[in-house]
């Protein structure tokens, strides 16, 4: 039995595997155009920004959320609001930064998910005290989709039942009015 | 000795409460049509079910409780209290069916908040609501601001002597016209006229800032309804902050102020001109207390050194004070910023503004400027009596539409209502503190609920304790009806149990 611990040896096989792995990752990054500068940054949620606004004020932050409501284009600039599940945050920037947004979040749609790198302001001097993020880069992370609302037959049954009950009550009430001479 | 209510009393209450529920049922036609227009089929079924429940209950009460007797004062008060309660319970059905509420209690909370034009919400995922649900939310505040009994008087009732007693039970006592049904219709004409003008202006601005034509139309209606009724509901979670627009803030500010004015004042200005605005004690009281609360708020903001320049501070601060003082609740900041950034002094300024509120017989809540004016005039009168010889005759007058001599009865009734509001604020603060919320935050949220303002510093949420939700519902209810009808209901129920 060999009681002396042998130093770890890197075998040729292990070296080859490591090299292949590195090449694969590089190919994936180049092929799928994964933005390594944005993708691996710490994304700050809205409640963190609001609770610690002073700490983040004037600093570069990474924020991600679903596009909701409207993309408000105002000349060379835009406002959009990104919702991250906690609260929504206003993002302001120049039109050239805006990615192609296909879906905007509403009742029938889950909006596109956008990642933004920008400067956070707890009371923006340019926008007269608004809490906002001035975008430096915007990246479409995930495309949205149409949300289905399958027709609910149980509700239809109850709707028909209550409608029938209402008509019956109304007709009976009219009859009572006639009988009792109520005007 | 209390007299036990008789069968006739219950019949009268049931009969007239029935008509309120019928009115509520017919109101659901508006969101139903909205659902059809936007192909929200499941939502359309929600309103059919809601209509069915309200209408069949209303007609059922009319059938079971038929009476040809008129209402006494206490009947009118009890009908007002009971019908608001029933309208909350039954009107919550479409909310509950929508799937956007965690519990039926949460749905009732939002219903009461809408009717009472408070604006506190427990609805989930507000940014993905169907248009029909937003229409229901906002039309509730619009109707609630006028009063659901006013709606019934306008559209469903003939003029009977007891109608005025129900009207008063809803916290109004201004008679614009000799007949209360004509008064109710005049209130509606004023409201609809402003709706048309205000919505058109908002529609134009919203389209200009980048909303689509259809969304800008819908948002213009909803923003107007929320601001005019001083309810503060908006279709997006960020409230007015969503629009990032100074123009929207200015217009909603103006609409809130106009909505918080006494309907009698609107009528007089319409018929006789603008002089009444300058002479009226309510407008004077409102202006004075806006200035005082804004000074307190500004001192707090200056201390926090949050804003980069004066205009930013003025924009956010003044809008906040107007929103709080008119008890609208529209916000251009996140609620948590009040605690984390604005600080206790600014919060106290907002609390003062909310607690006083708007004008009597308006869509606003709070003590009302008229009562503040009466109480302070009463105090001045007492001071004058003390410093003048005993033989001096001191008569104080106030001008509210007409000159009114101040008497002890007037001062006493104003004081009783103000004390009741203070009691309501204290109750909510106590319960909030019991659940370990900081005292100032508990006070802030309690005053917001009790004065029907709708500002939140973060306490109102789905995870709030159940008892606190119930207490806030109660505070919103009593605040909107200004206590007397609730006290009458309690007395009626007590007499029902212990009376002879």
Contacts between the chains, C-beta under 8 A, distances in Angstrom:
chain1	res1	chain2	res2	distance
A	47	B	336	7.7
A	50	B	334	5.0
A	50	B	336	5.2
A	50	B	337	6.4
A	50	B	340	7.0
A	51	B	336	6.4
A	51	B	340	5.7
A	52	B	340	7.8
A	53	B	337	7.1
A	53	B	340	6.8
A	53	B	341	6.1
A	54	B	341	7.4
A	68	B	127	4.4
A	68	B	128	7.7
A	68	B	236	7.2
A	69	B	127	6.6
A	69	B	215	7.8
A	69	B	236	5.7
A	69	B	242	6.7
A	70	B	210	6.1
A	70	B	211	5.0
A	70	B	212	7.0
A	70	B	215	6.4
A	71	B	210	7.2
A	72	B	209	5.5
A	72	B	210	3.0
A	72	B	211	6.8
A	72	B	243	7.9
A	72	B	244	7.4
A	73	B	210	5.2
A	74	B	209	6.4
A	74	B	210	5.7
A	78	B	210	7.6
A	79	B	209	7.9
A	79	B	210	7.1
A	79	B	244	4.7
A	81	B	236	7.4
A	81	B	238	6.5
A	81	B	242	5.9
A	83	B	127	5.4
A	83	B	237	7.2
A	87	B	237	6.4
A	87	B	238	7.2
A	87	B	334	6.5
A	88	B	127	6.6
A	88	B	236	7.2
A	88	B	237	5.7
A	88	B	238	5.1
A	88	B	242	7.2
A	90	B	238	7.4
A	90	B	241	6.9
A	90	B	242	7.7
A	90	B	244	5.4
A	92	B	244	7.3
A	105	B	127	6.1
A	105	B	128	6.0
A	106	B	127	7.7
A	106	B	128	6.1
A	107	B	40	6.9
A	107	B	128	5.6
A	107	B	129	6.2
A	107	B	130	4.2
A	107	B	131	7.1
A	122	B	306	6.8
A	122	B	341	7.0
A	123	B	306	5.2
A	123	B	307	4.8
A	123	B	308	6.1
A	123	B	312	5.9
A	123	B	316	7.7
A	124	B	308	7.9
A	124	B	312	8.0
A	125	B	308	3.8
A	125	B	309	6.3
A	125	B	312	6.7
A	127	B	244	6.9
A	128	B	246	6.8
A	128	B	311	5.8
A	128	B	312	4.7
A	128	B	315	5.1
A	129	B	307	5.1
A	129	B	308	7.6
A	129	B	311	7.9
A	129	B	312	3.2
A	129	B	313	6.8
A	129	B	315	5.5
A	129	B	316	4.7
A	130	B	241	7.4
A	130	B	244	6.1
A	130	B	332	7.9
A	131	B	241	7.6
A	131	B	333	7.0
A	131	B	334	7.0
A	131	B	337	7.3
A	132	B	244	7.3
A	149	B	40	7.7
A	149	B	41	7.6
A	149	B	42	5.6
A	151	B	41	5.8
A	151	B	42	6.7
A	152	B	42	5.0
A	152	B	45	6.6
A	155	B	42	6.2
A	155	B	45	4.1
A	155	B	46	7.0
A	155	B	49	6.8
A	155	B	97	7.0
A	156	B	45	5.9
A	158	B	45	7.7
A	158	B	49	5.3
A	159	B	45	4.5
A	159	B	48	4.0
A	159	B	49	5.2
A	159	B	52	7.1
A	161	B	52	7.6
A	162	B	48	6.9
A	162	B	49	5.3
A	162	B	51	7.6
A	162	B	52	2.5
A	162	B	53	6.1
A	162	B	56	6.7
A	163	B	48	6.0
A	163	B	51	8.0
A	163	B	52	5.5
A	165	B	52	6.0
A	165	B	56	4.7
A	166	B	25	7.8
A	166	B	51	6.9
A	166	B	52	4.7
A	166	B	55	4.5
A	166	B	56	4.9
A	166	B	59	7.5
A	168	B	56	8.0
A	169	B	55	6.8
A	169	B	56	4.6
A	169	B	59	3.8
A	169	B	60	5.9
A	169	B	63	7.3
A	170	B	55	7.1
A	170	B	59	5.7
A	172	B	59	7.5
A	172	B	63	6.3
A	173	B	59	4.6
A	173	B	62	5.7
A	173	B	63	5.5
A	176	B	63	5.6
A	176	B	66	6.5
A	180	B	66	6.6
A	182	B	66	7.3
A	182	B	68	7.5
A	183	B	158	7.3
